[in-house]
Amino acid sequence: MNQNASKTKCSTSNRACGSTKLIGHLSVLGAYTIFGFNIIICKELTNAHLVSSLGLFCFRSVGACLLFWLISLFLPKEKVPFKDLCGIFAASMLGFFLTQLSYLESSRFTTPLDTSIITSTTPIFTMFIAAIALKEPITLKKAGGVALSFAGVILLVLNTINIRSGSVNETKPIGILLMIGNCLFFASYLGIFRPLIQRYHVVTFMKWIFLFSTIVAVPLDIRELTHLPIAEMSTSYWLQLGYIIVFATFIAYFLLPIGQKQLRPTVVSLYTYVQPLIGMVTAIVLGMDRLTWQKVLAAVLVFTGVFLVNKSRAKNNS
């Protein structure tokens, strides 16, 4: 009788664990699907030249901050000690302020297709951060994967330098460097702050994340924000702005910590692949970018390298 009860308890526990993991996977999948479409939306907004990259960041930060603090009013209060507030401030700067500002700024200098390819290197950076912070070994397979992926990025750089100047969709080296920085910042956020995220409710954590980013960003852009060209902002522009505030910021950053609570940083980083796939396909379908054999080869090199890195890492973690 006791054995049957024990088996039932174990089975129930396994089902609960499996259900929790599924929620984590679905949450991260949802977040990166939204990020994938966000590549196109951000490109459209930056091409309009109505609001600067910092201005767009302020819209996202203030909007999400208001939404998270509003929701927190209906939830049990969580006390966050000063030490953890300092940690959340660091997470805000690394995981949102630097990540999103470098992304928005890079949108001025990169095509959606090139952005999609470069974002797939995030797991590569996660591997390096894990090696430093968690002492995970770097195997020959991992090193080979890194070499392949960076060969793809170098090919992309050389290809974009040779694109005829004056092209509307031209990618510049500065854009590629900004996107690489974006990937590094976000990989660091995924790898470093999981223990802190696990201590608090998602809303509690994110309301402080966006409050800190707002406090830092708004004073830097206060002059622009008080002289916005409202009359020039079309309905389409406001709808796109609404998407990046509500979906690509509030909802996506609500879903992402749920996944971070349940999944290892390396697993979360794997879902980065969803973002470039959606971004590339959408950009080409809408005619915002063109597919060349150099970009296909660069993408193959990057994805093959990332595949090798994560296959090796998965084997080590099993």
Sequence and secondary structure as in RCSB ss.txt:
>XXXX:A:sequence
MNQNASKTKCSTSNRACGSTKLIGHLSVLGAYTIFGFNIIICKELTNAHLVSSLGLFCFRSVGACLLFWLISLFL
PKEKVPFKDLCGIFAASMLGFFLTQLSYLESSRFTTPLDTSIITSTTPIFTMFIAAIALKEPITLKKAGGVALSF
AGVILLVLNTINIRSGSVNETKPIGILLMIGNCLFFASYLGIFRPLIQRYHVVTFMKWIFLFSTIVAVPLDIREL
THLPIAEMSTSYWLQLGYIIVFATFIAYFLLPIGQKQLRPTVVSLYTYVQPLIGMVTAIVLGMDRLTWQKVLAAV
LVFTGVFLVNKSRAKNNS
>XXXX:A:secstr
 HHHHHHHHHHHHHHHHHHHHHHHHHHHHHHHHHHHHHHHHHHHHHHHTSS HHHHHHHHHHHHHHHHHHHHTTS
      HHHHHHHHHHHIIIIIHHHHHHHHHTTTS HHHHHHHHTTHHHHHHHHHHHHS     HHHHHHHHHHH
HHHHHHHHHHHTS TT TT   HHHHHHHHHHHHHHHHHHHHSHHHHTTS HHHHHHHHHHHHHHHHHHHTHHHH
TT  GGG  HHHHHHHHIIIIIIIIIHHHHHHHHHHHS HHHHHHGGGHHHHHHHHHHHHTTSS   HHHHHHHH
HHHHHHHHHHHHHHHHH 
